[in-house]
Amino acid sequence: RRAHGGSLGKAALEEQSPPSAQPNGGAPGAERDGAGPRRSTESEVYDDGTNTFFWRAHTLTVLFILTCALGYVTLLEETPQDTAYNTKRGIVASILVFLCFGVTQAKDGPFSRPHPAYWRFWLCVSVVYELFLIFILFQTVQDGRQFMKYIDPHLGVPLPERDYGGNCLVYDPGNGTDPFHNLWDKLDGFVPAHFFGWYLKTLMIRDWWMCMIISVMFEFLEYSLEHQLPNFSECWWDHWIMDVILCNGLGIYCGMKTLSWLSLKTYKWQGLWNIPTYKGKMKRIVFQFTPYSWVKFEWKPASSLRRWLAVCGIIFVFLLAELNTFYLKFVLWMPPEHYLVLLRLVFFVNVGGVAMREIYDFMDDPKFHKKLGQQAWLVAAITATEFLIVVKYDPYTLTLSLPFYITQCWILGIILVLTWTAWRFFIRDITLRYKEIRRQKQEHRHEKDKCLSNGDGHSALLDESSGNKLRERKL
């Protein structure tokens, strides 16, 4: 379309029909938008570039609805005389206004499905949660625990922790009614939570070895810290058979199968109205909840010291976030089945995948991703703040000394990790460099002797000079 006066205007350029489907096409909110050439671990994407009402920005619409809602509350609704109620409602309204601003105006992350606004929403929730944690951190222990009553009046009361240890007999002959009562007691709602949790964690990490290391390491942490939290006291078969092998292991296995399917899936996107059949339309709606494209994570921790330290840091933050789940509800007096505990887990499920993708991009492509992603930064800050709350609210529990044999095991493990690190990234490299220099000297000496035997002394001097320059370059 031509603008007034015969020139092709900006609006006319924007209204031209989209180009034909191309690999990594210009879909709105593409996961690798503007990130340069496609990486070898990234799947090929075909997109017809359809931009429908679903994908367009609705900043003015949201602003109009928000203004109407605030105007209704101000002009047509009588303000109650209850100070506590008004305070709660004012805080909730402030949070909702911030979420509306963030969903429409915040920067997009690496994910675009089911919609970029969904991930912007969880980014803003991360900010709100971090501010809430900082507020709790600056309260006294008593005030912080009593503040939880404003969220739920049943909180703020010390609750006994359930002991998962005790009688560890799988078959109890002394109980004539039900000899397997110990086994049935352990089969509670946390069993499917373990399975689905590790299924989703596998989709976040996308590596079998890292998932298994984190799973086994957490069981060792439960063994080590059961003198601090009774909740960690479990039977041996509960640790290794029910948790590691059945729940965690089965979740990791199903997660790896899903990753394999996602890596082989064809990522070809069409607008819903461009699909002729109803079956194709329904399939397109379902696939809207799958990734726009797929990147296979290759962590390669042994390839460099930087990646090794990064992977160790990821494992450390993962384990710390897992421990915070138990310690937070212990110091804030929340029962394990409380909805706040479940909401925190749902929160980490939604923000964890984005954070892991941003961390991987930062590690794998540092020239393009020059700073850590916003969601990864917030997840790290939230994990650290939660730990600081635990330290402030119950330092006595955290400072209970470890049993001597557990201390010995951890010291031995740390020494082994440090020794392997020093050998792999320092001693081994120095040894290989020394062998390479010695090999080059032997080759140079052989060439020199060969040139002297041919009577070409000048060539020998040139070879010696070039060999010295080559060694200087490699060093």
C-alpha positions as CSV (number, residue, x, y, z in Angstrom):
1,R,0.0,0.0,0.0
2,R,1.3,3.5,-0.9
3,A,1.0,6.4,1.5
4,H,-0.4,9.8,0.5
5,G,1.8,11.4,-2.2
6,G,2.9,8.1,-3.7
7,S,5.7,7.4,-1.2
8,L,5.7,4.2,0.7
9,G,5.2,5.2,4.4
10,K,6.0,3.5,7.6
11,A,2.4,2.5,8.2
12,A,2.2,1.0,4.8
13,L,5.4,-1.0,5.4
14,E,3.9,-2.4,8.6
15,E,0.7,-3.4,6.9
16,Q,2.3,-5.4,4.1
17,S,1.5,-9.0,4.0
18,P,3.9,-11.2,6.0
19,P,6.7,-13.1,4.1
20,S,6.5,-16.8,3.5
21,A,7.4,-19.2,6.3
22,Q,11.1,-19.2,6.9
23,P,13.4,-20.9,9.5
24,N,13.4,-18.9,12.7
25,G,10.7,-16.6,11.2
26,G,9.6,-13.4,12.6
27,A,7.0,-14.5,15.0
28,P,6.0,-12.2,17.8
29,G,7.8,-13.0,21.0
30,A,10.2,-15.6,19.4
31,E,12.4,-17.2,22.0
32,R,15.6,-16.2,20.2
33,D,14.4,-12.8,18.9
34,G,17.4,-10.8,17.7
35,A,19.9,-13.2,19.1
36,G,21.8,-13.7,15.9
37,P,22.4,-17.1,14.1
38,R,20.8,-20.2,15.4
39,R,23.0,-22.3,17.7
40,S,23.7,-26.0,16.9
41,T,21.8,-27.1,20.0
42,E,18.7,-25.1,19.0
43,S,15.8,-26.5,17.0
44,E,14.8,-25.1,13.6
45,V,11.6,-23.1,13.7
46,Y,9.2,-22.3,10.8
47,D,6.7,-19.5,11.4
48,D,4.3,-17.8,9.0
49,G,4.6,-14.6,11.1
50,T,0.8,-14.2,11.8
51,N,0.2,-11.4,14.3
52,T,-3.3,-11.7,15.7
53,F,-5.2,-9.9,18.4
54,F,-3.9,-12.5,20.9
55,W,-0.3,-11.3,20.4
56,R,-0.8,-7.5,20.2
57,A,-0.1,-5.2,23.1
58,H,-3.1,-4.0,25.0
59,T,-1.6,-1.3,27.1
60,L,-4.4,1.2,26.5
61,T,-7.1,-1.4,27.2
62,V,-5.5,-2.4,30.5
63,L,-5.0,1.2,31.5
64,F,-8.7,2.0,30.7
65,I,-10.0,-1.0,32.7
66,L,-7.7,-0.2,35.6
67,T,-8.8,3.4,35.7
68,C,-12.4,2.4,35.6
69,A,-12.0,0.0,38.5
70,L,-10.2,2.6,40.6
71,G,-12.8,5.2,39.7
72,Y,-15.6,2.8,40.8
73,V,-13.9,2.2,44.1
74,T,-13.4,5.9,44.6
75,L,-16.7,7.4,43.5
76,L,-19.3,4.7,43.9
77,E,-18.2,2.5,46.8
78,E,-18.3,3.7,50.4
79,T,-15.1,3.2,52.3
80,P,-15.5,0.9,55.3
81,Q,-14.4,2.2,58.8
82,D,-12.3,-0.9,59.5
83,T,-8.6,0.2,59.5
84,A,-7.2,-3.4,59.2
85,Y,-9.5,-4.2,56.3
86,N,-8.7,-1.0,54.5
87,T,-5.0,-1.6,55.0
88,K,-5.2,-5.1,53.6
89,R,-7.3,-4.0,50.6
90,G,-4.9,-1.1,49.9
91,I,-1.9,-3.4,49.9
92,V,-3.7,-5.9,47.6
93,A,-4.7,-3.1,45.2
94,S,-1.2,-1.7,45.1
95,I,0.1,-5.1,44.2
96,L,-2.5,-5.6,41.5
97,V,-1.7,-2.2,39.9
98,F,2.0,-3.1,39.9
99,L,1.2,-6.4,38.3
100,C,-0.9,-4.7,35.6
101,F,2.0,-2.4,34.8
102,G,4.6,-5.2,34.7
103,V,2.5,-7.5,32.5
104,T,2.1,-4.8,29.9
105,Q,5.4,-2.9,30.2
106,A,8.1,-5.3,31.5
107,K,10.8,-6.7,29.3
108,D,10.1,-10.0,27.7
109,G,12.1,-13.0,28.8
110,P,13.4,-16.0,26.8
111,F,10.0,-17.8,26.7
112,S,7.0,-16.8,24.6
113,R,4.5,-19.7,25.1
114,P,1.7,-19.8,26.0
115,H,2.1,-16.0,25.9
116,P,4.9,-13.5,26.9
117,A,2.5,-11.8,29.3
118,Y,2.3,-15.0,31.3
119,W,6.1,-14.9,32.0
120,R,6.0,-11.1,32.6
121,F,3.4,-11.8,35.2
122,W,5.6,-14.2,37.1
123,L,8.6,-11.8,36.8
124,C,6.5,-9.2,38.6
125,V,5.3,-11.8,41.2
126,S,9.0,-12.4,41.8
127,V,9.6,-8.7,42.6
128,V,6.5,-8.7,45.0
129,Y,7.7,-11.8,46.8
130,E,11.2,-10.5,47.2
131,L,9.9,-7.3,48.7
132,F,7.7,-9.3,51.0
133,L,10.7,-11.3,52.2
134,I,12.8,-8.2,52.8
135,F,9.9,-6.8,54.9
136,I,9.8,-10.0,57.0
137,L,13.6,-9.9,57.3
138,F,13.5,-6.4,58.9
139,Q,11.0,-7.4,61.6
140,T,11.7,-8.9,65.0
141,V,11.2,-12.6,65.3
142,Q,8.0,-12.3,67.2
143,D,6.5,-9.6,65.0
144,G,7.4,-11.5,61.9
145,R,5.7,-14.6,63.0
146,Q,2.6,-12.7,64.2
147,F,2.5,-10.8,60.9
148,M,1.6,-14.1,59.2
149,K,-1.7,-13.8,61.1
150,Y,-2.7,-11.0,58.7
151,I,-2.4,-13.5,55.9
152,D,-4.0,-16.4,57.7
153,P,-5.4,-16.1,61.3
154,H,-4.5,-19.7,62.0
155,L,-0.8,-19.0,61.6
156,G,1.5,-17.5,64.2
157,V,1.2,-20.6,66.5
158,P,4.1,-23.0,67.1
159,L,3.3,-26.4,65.5
160,P,5.1,-29.7,66.1
161,E,7.0,-31.2,63.2
162,R,5.9,-34.7,62.1
163,D,8.6,-37.3,62.6
164,Y,9.0,-39.6,59.6
165,G,11.4,-41.9,61.3
166,G,10.5,-44.0,64.3
167,N,9.6,-47.6,63.4
168,C,11.3,-48.4,60.1
169,L,10.1,-52.0,59.7
170,V,8.4,-52.5,56.3
171,Y,6.6,-55.5,57.7
172,D,5.7,-55.2,61.4
173,P,4.6,-58.6,62.7
174,G,3.6,-57.0,66.1
175,N,0.7,-55.3,64.4
176,G,-1.8,-58.0,63.7
177,T,-4.3,-55.6,62.1
178,D,-2.0,-54.2,59.4
179,P,1.6,-55.4,59.3
180,F,2.4,-52.9,56.5
181,H,1.1,-49.8,58.4
182,N,4.6,-48.2,58.3
183,L,4.6,-48.3,54.5
184,W,1.0,-46.9,54.2
185,D,1.9,-44.1,56.7
186,K,4.6,-42.9,54.4
187,L,2.3,-42.9,51.3
188,D,0.9,-39.4,51.8
189,G,0.3,-36.5,49.5
190,F,4.1,-35.7,49.3
191,V,4.7,-38.9,47.2
192,P,3.0,-37.5,44.0
193,A,4.5,-34.1,44.9
194,H,8.0,-35.6,44.8
195,F,7.3,-37.2,41.4
196,F,5.8,-34.2,39.7
197,G,8.4,-31.9,41.3
198,W,11.3,-33.9,39.9
199,Y,9.5,-34.2,36.5
200,L,9.3,-30.4,36.3
201,K,12.9,-30.0,37.6
202,T,14.1,-32.3,34.9
203,L,12.4,-30.0,32.3
204,M,14.2,-27.1,33.8
205,I,17.7,-28.5,34.1
206,R,17.5,-30.7,30.9
207,D,20.4,-33.0,32.1
208,W,20.1,-36.4,33.6
209,W,23.4,-36.3,35.5
210,M,22.8,-32.9,37.2
211,C,19.3,-34.1,38.2
212,M,20.6,-37.3,39.8
213,I,23.4,-35.4,41.6
214,I,20.9,-32.9,43.1
215,S,18.5,-35.7,44.1
216,V,21.2,-37.8,45.8
217,M,22.9,-34.8,47.4
218,F,19.6,-33.7,49.0
219,E,19.1,-37.1,50.6
220,F,22.6,-36.7,52.1
221,L,21.7,-33.3,53.3
222,E,18.6,-34.8,55.0
223,Y,20.8,-37.4,56.7
224,S,23.2,-34.6,57.8
225,L,20.6,-32.2,59.2
226,E,18.0,-34.5,60.8
227,H,19.4,-33.4,64.2
228,Q,18.2,-29.9,63.4
229,L,14.8,-30.6,61.8
230,P,12.8,-33.7,62.8
231,N,11.1,-33.6,59.4
232,F,14.4,-34.9,57.9
233,S,14.3,-38.0,60.0
234,E,13.2,-40.7,57.6
235,C,13.7,-44.5,57.3
236,W,16.5,-45.7,55.0
237,W,14.0,-47.2,52.6
238,D,12.1,-43.9,52.6
239,H,15.3,-42.1,51.6
240,W,16.7,-44.4,48.9
241,I,13.8,-46.5,47.6
242,M,10.7,-44.3,47.8
243,D,12.5,-40.9,47.2
244,V,15.6,-41.5,45.1
245,I,14.5,-44.5,43.0
246,L,10.7,-44.4,42.8
247,C,9.6,-40.8,43.1
248,N,12.6,-38.8,42.0
249,G,14.0,-41.5,39.7
250,L,10.7,-42.0,37.9
251,G,10.1,-38.3,37.7
252,I,13.5,-37.8,36.1
253,Y,13.0,-40.7,33.7
254,C,9.6,-39.3,32.5
255,G,11.2,-35.8,32.3
256,M,14.0,-37.1,30.1
257,K,11.5,-38.9,27.8
258,T,9.6,-35.6,27.5
259,L,12.8,-33.8,26.7
260,S,13.6,-36.3,24.0
261,W,10.2,-35.7,22.4
262,L,10.6,-32.0,22.6
263,S,14.0,-32.2,20.9
264,L,12.6,-34.2,18.0
265,K,9.4,-32.3,17.6
266,T,8.9,-30.2,14.5
267,Y,8.4,-26.5,15.4
268,K,6.2,-25.2,12.6
269,W,3.7,-22.5,13.5
270,Q,0.7,-21.2,11.6
271,G,-2.0,-18.7,12.5
272,L,-5.1,-20.4,13.8
273,W,-7.3,-19.0,11.0
274,N,-4.8,-20.2,8.4
275,I,-5.4,-23.8,9.3
276,P,-8.3,-25.3,7.3
277,T,-9.4,-28.2,9.5
278,Y,-11.0,-28.2,12.9
279,K,-8.6,-31.0,14.0
280,G,-5.7,-28.9,13.0
281,K,-7.1,-25.9,14.9
282,M,-7.5,-27.9,18.1
283,K,-4.0,-29.3,17.7
284,R,-2.7,-25.8,17.2
285,I,-4.4,-24.6,20.4
286,V,-2.9,-27.5,22.4
287,F,0.5,-26.9,21.0
288,Q,0.3,-23.2,22.1
289,F,1.2,-24.6,25.6
290,T,4.4,-26.2,24.3
291,P,7.7,-24.3,23.7
292,Y,8.1,-22.0,20.6
293,S,11.4,-23.6,19.9
294,W,13.8,-25.9,21.8
295,V,17.3,-25.6,23.0
296,K,19.2,-28.6,24.2
297,F,21.3,-27.8,27.3
298,E,24.9,-29.0,27.1
299,W,26.3,-27.9,30.4
300,K,29.8,-29.4,29.8
301,P,31.1,-28.8,33.4
302,A,34.5,-30.2,32.7
303,S,35.2,-28.1,29.6
304,S,36.5,-25.0,31.5
305,L,36.9,-23.7,35.0
306,R,34.2,-21.1,34.5
307,R,31.6,-23.6,33.5
308,W,32.6,-26.0,36.3
309,L,32.2,-23.2,38.9
310,A,28.9,-22.2,37.3
311,V,27.5,-25.7,37.4
312,C,28.6,-26.1,41.1
313,G,26.9,-22.8,41.8
314,I,23.6,-23.9,40.2
315,I,23.6,-27.2,42.2
316,F,24.3,-25.2,45.4
317,V,21.5,-22.7,44.8
318,F,19.1,-25.6,43.9
319,L,19.9,-27.4,47.2
320,L,19.6,-24.2,49.2
321,A,16.2,-23.5,47.7
322,E,15.1,-27.0,48.6
323,L,16.3,-26.6,52.2
324,N,14.6,-23.2,52.5
325,T,11.3,-24.9,51.9
326,F,11.7,-26.9,55.1
327,Y,13.4,-24.3,57.2
328,L,11.1,-21.4,56.3
329,K,8.0,-23.3,57.4
330,F,9.8,-24.3,60.5
331,V,10.9,-20.8,61.6
332,L,7.6,-19.1,60.5
333,W,5.4,-21.8,62.1
334,M,3.6,-22.9,58.9
335,P,2.3,-26.5,58.7
336,P,3.6,-28.5,55.8
337,E,0.2,-28.8,54.1
338,H,-0.5,-25.0,54.3
339,Y,-1.5,-23.4,51.0
340,L,1.4,-20.8,51.3
341,V,3.9,-23.7,51.1
342,L,2.1,-25.0,48.0
343,L,2.0,-21.5,46.5
344,R,5.8,-21.1,47.0
345,L,6.4,-24.4,45.2
346,V,4.1,-23.3,42.3
347,F,6.0,-20.0,42.2
348,F,9.4,-21.7,41.9
349,V,8.1,-24.1,39.2
350,N,7.1,-21.1,37.0
351,V,10.2,-19.0,37.6
352,G,12.7,-21.8,37.7
353,G,12.5,-22.7,34.1
354,V,13.1,-19.2,32.9
355,A,15.9,-18.7,35.3
356,M,17.7,-21.8,34.1
357,R,17.3,-20.8,30.5
358,E,18.8,-17.4,31.3
359,I,21.7,-18.9,33.2
360,Y,22.4,-21.3,30.3
361,D,22.3,-18.5,27.8
362,F,24.7,-16.4,30.0
363,M,27.1,-19.3,30.2
364,D,26.8,-20.6,26.6
365,D,26.7,-17.3,24.8
366,P,28.5,-14.7,26.9
367,K,29.3,-12.4,23.9
368,F,25.6,-11.9,23.2
369,H,24.2,-12.3,26.8
370,K,26.5,-9.9,28.6
371,K,24.6,-9.8,31.8
372,L,22.6,-12.3,33.9
373,G,18.9,-12.4,33.0
374,Q,16.4,-10.6,35.2
375,Q,14.5,-13.7,36.3
376,A,17.7,-15.6,37.2
377,W,18.9,-12.5,39.2
378,L,15.6,-12.4,41.1
379,V,15.6,-16.2,41.9
380,A,19.1,-15.9,43.3
381,A,18.1,-12.9,45.4
382,I,15.0,-14.6,46.7
383,T,16.9,-17.8,47.6
384,A,19.5,-15.7,49.5
385,T,16.9,-13.6,51.3
386,E,15.0,-16.7,52.4
387,F,18.1,-18.2,53.9
388,L,18.9,-14.9,55.7
389,I,15.4,-15.0,57.2
390,V,16.1,-18.5,58.5
391,V,19.4,-17.4,59.9
392,K,17.8,-14.4,61.8
393,Y,14.7,-16.2,63.0
394,D,16.3,-19.3,64.4
395,P,20.1,-19.1,64.7
396,Y,20.1,-21.7,67.5
397,T,18.8,-24.5,65.2
398,L,21.3,-23.7,62.5
399,T,24.2,-23.6,64.8
400,L,23.6,-27.1,66.2
401,S,26.8,-28.9,65.6
402,L,26.9,-31.7,63.1
403,P,27.7,-35.2,64.4
404,F,31.4,-36.0,64.2
405,Y,31.1,-38.8,61.5
406,I,28.9,-36.5,59.3
407,T,31.5,-33.7,59.6
408,Q,34.2,-36.2,58.5
409,C,32.2,-37.3,55.5
410,W,31.6,-33.7,54.4
411,I,35.2,-32.7,54.8
412,L,36.3,-35.7,52.8
413,G,33.8,-34.9,50.0
414,I,34.9,-31.2,49.9
415,I,38.6,-32.3,49.8
416,L,37.9,-34.7,46.9
417,V,36.0,-32.0,44.9
418,L,38.8,-29.4,45.5
419,T,41.5,-32.0,44.6
420,W,39.7,-33.0,41.3
421,T,39.2,-29.3,40.5
422,A,42.9,-28.5,41.0
423,W,44.0,-31.6,39.0
424,R,41.5,-31.0,36.1
425,F,42.0,-27.3,35.6
426,F,45.5,-26.6,36.8
427,I,47.8,-29.6,37.2
428,R,46.5,-31.4,34.1
429,D,46.8,-28.3,32.0
430,I,50.3,-27.5,33.1
431,T,51.3,-31.1,32.5
432,L,49.8,-31.1,29.0
433,R,51.5,-27.8,28.2
434,Y,54.9,-29.1,29.4
435,K,54.5,-32.2,27.2
436,E,53.6,-30.1,24.2
437,I,56.6,-27.9,24.6
438,R,58.9,-30.9,25.0
439,R,57.4,-32.5,21.9
440,Q,58.0,-29.3,19.9
441,K,61.6,-29.1,21.1
442,Q,62.2,-32.6,20.0
443,E,60.7,-32.0,16.6
444,H,62.7,-28.8,16.2
445,R,65.9,-30.6,17.2
446,H,65.2,-33.3,14.6
447,E,64.6,-30.8,11.9
448,K,67.8,-28.9,12.8
449,D,69.8,-32.1,12.6
450,K,68.3,-33.0,9.3
451,C,69.1,-29.6,7.8
452,L,72.7,-29.7,9.1
453,S,73.1,-33.2,7.6
454,N,72.0,-31.6,4.2
455,G,74.5,-28.7,4.6
456,D,71.7,-26.1,4.9
457,G,72.7,-24.1,8.0
458,H,70.6,-21.1,7.0
459,S,67.4,-23.2,6.9
460,A,68.1,-24.5,10.3
461,L,68.4,-20.9,11.7
462,L,65.1,-20.0,10.1
463,D,63.4,-23.0,11.5
464,E,64.8,-22.2,14.9
465,S,63.5,-18.7,14.7
466,S,60.0,-19.8,13.6
467,G,59.9,-22.5,16.2
468,N,60.6,-20.0,19.0
469,K,57.9,-17.7,17.7
470,L,55.4,-20.6,17.6
471,R,56.2,-21.6,21.2
472,E,55.8,-18.0,22.3
473,R,52.4,-17.8,20.6
474,K,51.1,-21.0,22.2
475,L,52.4,-20.0,25.7
